[in-house]
Amino acid sequence: MNEIVGSHDLLLVTLDTLRYDVAAELAAAGRIPNLARHLPDGHWERRHAPGSFTYASHQAIFAGFLPTPDAQGPHPRLFAARFAGSESTADGTFVHDTPDLVSGLAKEGYRTVCVGGVGFFNGQGPLGSVLPGLFQESHWEPGFGVTSPTSFESQVARAEEIVAGLAHGRRLFLFLNVSALHQPNWFHLPGATRESGDTRASHAAALEYVDRHIGRLFAAMSSRRRCFAIVCSDHGTAYGEDGFTGHRLGHEVVWTVPYAHFFLNGPERGEVA
């Protein structure tokens, strides 16, 4: 990461609430082609979330604790705050002397921008301002939130504007929290109604919706130079398994999440690494 930070633009996308099993099934079935073409061998990596709900998980992620491979570690981290005795800080880890990755990248000259999704990023009140407050610039509006059937395409449009408005020489760290998978998501499944509610099938349909638009985000982020991208879930959610619904609980479908990182080549290098 020490060769990447400073030379590449950086993109972090959290597919809020996305379950690993649903993501893996859709990739294997060819239902998310725009994401799958960037996944190593077309497959998501199975990992464990650092938290069981959005706020806790993102506090950990912004401290460098990305979802962890589901095997015994220690697992070297991509990013870490300097911390004596850390077993997951390795030679290739980008180590910063700030309490969070966002401010660490800002010290390296990056413009840090948040495009929020779920309520913890809405900037409304003290709690909703903590996470977006880490960034030099943050964006949220109701059209980006969980109740909007067009949330992700609206978020992508804002990301395109951000990239277009940034000086070419300025490095960019863009974080985008995708709200479309989070409940309510019934409106992404053809034929579903408010009364029928959210289901595992509507959760899958929401991921297909995201896939239809994510190519625009990748194109924007690689339009200036090579970009290093991380795409993952922050936690999963239950749809009746063992009597559980929702998240902020300790169940396999909540703790197990999809993860991938890859390069998006810039205009001078071709399309995909």
C-alpha positions in Angstrom: 0.0 0.0 0.0 3.0 2.3 0.5 3.5 2.2 -3.3 -0.2 2.9 -4.0 -0.9 5.7 -1.5 0.2 8.9 -3.1 0.2 7.6 -6.6 -3.3 6.3 -7.1 -6.8 7.6 -6.4 -8.6 5.5 -3.8 -12.2 4.3 -3.7 -13.9 2.6 -0.8 -17.5 1.3 -1.4 -19.4 -0.3 1.4 -22.5 -2.2 0.2 -24.4 -1.6 3.4 -26.1 -4.7 4.8 -25.1 -7.0 1.9 -25.0 -10.7 2.8 -22.1 -12.9 1.6 -24.4 -15.8 0.5 -26.5 -13.5 -1.7 -23.5 -11.8 -3.2 -21.8 -15.1 -3.9 -24.9 -16.7 -5.5 -25.5 -13.7 -7.8 -21.9 -13.6 -8.9 -21.9 -17.4 -9.7 -25.2 -17.0 -11.6 -23.9 -14.2 -13.8 -26.5 -11.8 -12.3 -24.0 -9.0 -11.3 -21.7 -8.9 -14.4 -20.3 -5.4 -13.8 -19.1 -6.3 -10.3 -18.1 -9.8 -11.2 -15.7 -8.7 -14.0 -13.6 -7.0 -11.4 -13.6 -9.7 -8.7 -10.6 -12.0 -8.5 -11.5 -15.0 -10.6 -15.1 -13.7 -10.6 -15.6 -14.5 -6.9 -16.1 -12.6 -3.7 -13.8 -13.3 -0.8 -15.6 -14.6 2.3 -14.7 -12.4 5.3 -15.9 -11.5 8.8 -17.3 -8.1 9.5 -15.7 -5.9 12.1 -19.1 -5.0 13.5 -22.8 -6.1 13.4 -24.3 -2.8 12.3 -23.3 0.3 10.3 -21.9 2.6 13.0 -19.7 0.1 14.7 -18.4 -1.5 11.5 -17.5 1.8 9.9 -15.7 3.1 13.0 -13.5 0.0 12.7 -13.1 0.3 8.9 -12.0 3.9 9.1 -9.5 2.9 11.7 -8.1 0.4 9.2 -9.9 -2.7 10.4 -11.5 -3.9 7.1 -13.4 -7.2 7.1 -11.1 -10.0 8.1 -10.5 -13.2 6.1 -12.4 -16.1 7.7 -9.4 -18.1 8.7 -7.0 -17.9 11.6 -4.7 -14.9 11.4 -3.0 -12.7 12.0 -3.9 -11.1 8.7 -1.8 -8.2 7.4 -3.8 -5.1 7.0 -3.8 -2.6 4.1 -4.0 0.4 6.4 -3.2 0.9 10.1 -2.7 3.7 12.6 0.6 3.4 14.3 0.1 1.2 17.3 2.7 -0.5 19.4 2.5 -4.3 19.3 0.0 -4.5 16.4 0.3 -8.0 15.0 -1.6 -7.1 11.8 0.7 -4.2 10.7 3.2 -5.6 8.2 5.9 -4.3 5.8 3.3 -3.6 3.1 0.8 -1.8 5.4 0.3 2.0 5.0 0.9 3.2 8.5 -0.4 6.7 9.5 0.1 8.8 12.6 -3.5 9.9 12.9 -6.4 8.1 14.7 -8.2 7.2 11.4 -7.4 6.4 7.8 -9.4 9.4 6.5 -7.3 12.0 8.2 -4.2 10.0 7.5 -4.8 10.2 3.8 -5.6 13.9 4.1 -2.1 14.4 5.5 -0.8 12.7 2.4 -2.5 15.3 0.2 -5.7 13.5 -0.7 -9.0 15.2 -1.0 -11.3 13.1 1.2 -14.9 12.9 0.2 -17.9 11.0 1.6 -21.1 10.3 -0.3 -23.4 9.0 2.4 -26.2 6.6 2.2 -27.8 5.2 5.4 -28.8 7.4 8.3 -25.4 7.4 10.1 -24.1 9.5 7.2 -27.0 12.0 6.9 -25.3 14.8 8.9 -28.6 15.4 10.7 -27.8 15.7 14.4 -24.6 14.9 16.3 -24.7 11.1 15.8 -25.4 11.4 12.0 -22.5 13.8 11.8 -19.7 11.7 13.4 -18.7 9.5 10.4 -19.1 12.1 7.6 -17.3 14.6 9.9 -14.1 12.6 9.4 -14.0 13.8 5.8 -13.0 17.2 4.3 -16.2 17.1 2.2 -19.4 15.1 2.7 -22.6 14.8 0.7 -26.0 13.5 1.7 -29.6 14.2 0.6 -32.8 12.2 1.0 -32.5 10.9 -2.5 -29.3 9.0 -1.4 -31.1 7.3 1.5 -32.7 4.0 2.2 -36.2 4.9 1.2 -35.3 6.1 -2.3 -35.7 3.5 -5.2 -33.1 5.5 -7.2 -30.6 6.0 -4.3 -27.5 4.5 -5.9 -27.8 6.1 -9.3 -28.2 9.5 -7.5 -25.1 8.8 -5.4 -23.2 7.9 -8.6 -24.2 11.1 -10.3 -22.9 13.0 -7.3 -19.6 11.1 -7.4 -19.2 11.9 -11.1 -19.7 15.6 -10.3 -17.1 15.4 -7.5 -14.5 13.8 -9.8 -15.2 16.2 -12.6 -14.8 19.2 -10.3 -11.5 18.2 -8.7 -8.1 19.5 -10.0 -6.4 16.8 -12.0 -3.3 16.8 -9.9 -5.1 16.4 -6.6 -5.4 12.8 -5.4 -8.9 11.7 -4.4 -10.1 9.3 -1.6 -13.8 8.8 -2.3 -15.9 6.8 0.1 -19.5 5.8 -0.9 -21.9 4.1 1.4 -24.5 2.3 -0.7 -27.9 2.3 1.0 -29.9 0.3 -1.6 -29.4 -3.1 0.0 -30.6 -1.9 3.4 -34.2 -2.3 4.3 -36.6 -1.2 2.9 -35.6 -2.9 -0.4 -38.9 -4.5 -1.5 -39.3 -1.9 -4.2 -36.3 -3.3 -6.2 -38.1 -6.6 -6.7 -40.7 -6.6 -9.6 -44.1 -7.5 -8.3 -43.3 -6.9 -4.6 -45.4 -4.5 -2.5 -45.0 -2.7 0.7 -47.3 -5.2 2.3 -45.2 -8.2 1.1 -42.2 -6.5 2.6 -38.5 -7.1 2.3 -37.2 -10.6 1.6 -34.0 -12.3 0.6 -35.2 -12.1 -3.0 -35.6 -8.3 -2.8 -32.2 -8.0 -1.2 -30.8 -9.8 -4.2 -32.8 -7.6 -6.6 -31.3 -4.5 -4.9 -27.8 -5.8 -5.6 -28.7 -6.3 -9.2 -29.9 -2.7 -9.2 -26.5 -1.5 -7.8 -24.7 -3.6 -10.4 -26.5 -1.9 -13.3 -25.0 1.5 -12.2 -21.7 0.7 -10.6 -19.8 0.7 -13.9 -20.4 4.5 -14.1 -18.7 4.9 -10.6 -15.7 2.8 -11.7 -15.4 4.7 -14.9 -15.4 8.1 -13.1 -12.9 7.0 -10.5 -10.5 5.7 -13.2 -10.9 8.7 -15.5 -8.0 10.6 -14.2 -5.4 8.0 -13.1 -5.2 4.4 -11.9 -7.5 3.8 -8.9 -7.3 1.2 -6.1 -10.8 0.1 -5.2 -12.1 -1.7 -2.1 -15.7 -3.0 -2.4 -17.2 -4.8 0.6 -20.1 -5.1 2.9 -20.1 -3.7 6.5 -22.4 -6.4 7.8 -25.1 -8.7 6.6 -28.7 -9.0 7.7 -31.2 -11.8 8.6 -34.4 -12.6 6.9 -35.9 -15.1 9.3 -32.9 -17.4 9.8 -33.3 -19.1 13.2 -36.1 -16.7 14.0 -33.9 -13.6 13.5 -34.7 -10.6 11.4 -32.4 -7.6 10.8 -28.9 -7.0 12.2 -27.0 -5.8 15.3 -27.1 -9.4 16.4 -24.6 -12.3 16.4 -25.7 -14.5 13.6 -23.7 -16.1 10.8 -25.6 -14.2 8.1 -24.8 -10.9 9.8 -21.1 -11.5 10.5 -20.2 -13.1 7.1 -19.7 -10.5 4.3 -18.3 -10.3 0.8 -15.0 -8.4 0.1 -12.9 -7.6 -2.9 -10.1 -5.2 -3.8 -8.7 -4.5 -7.2 -7.2 -1.9 -9.5 -9.2 0.2 -12.0 -6.7 1.2 -14.6 -6.5 4.9 -15.7 -6.9 6.2 -19.2 -3.3 5.7 -20.1 -3.2 2.0 -19.1 -6.3 0.5 -20.6 -9.5 -0.6 -18.9 -9.0 -3.2 -16.2 -6.1 -4.6 -14.2 
